[in-house]
């Protein structure tokens, strides 16, 4: 069973370092917005969606709510010079959140945790 938690990916924006990962909260927000989380790689090519997703990812990992960022602040930090790198970090973070194979999913399921509901 694979209980190793993935190390979040790090990015720098506006001189600040942030860790980003696709945890369940982020995936839920993405699903609500896009209906299909698999659309992420296509959507982050759009400036507005890149700004929204970066804001979501950054704020999700911050423990101190006073450090939260806004979409406007994030947008000011993105330029054509750093956009490719930011998209790459997001894509790597998304890929790291996916299981490697169906076998890994089956290995991670603990039959002692599953209960019949009815």
Secondary structure, DSSP 8 states (H G I E B T S, - for coil): --------EEEEETTEEEEE---HHHHHHHHHHHS-GGGHHHHTTSHHHHHHHHHHHHHHH-S-GGG---HHHHHHH--HHHHHHHHHHHHHHHHHHS-S-HHHHHHH--TTT-----
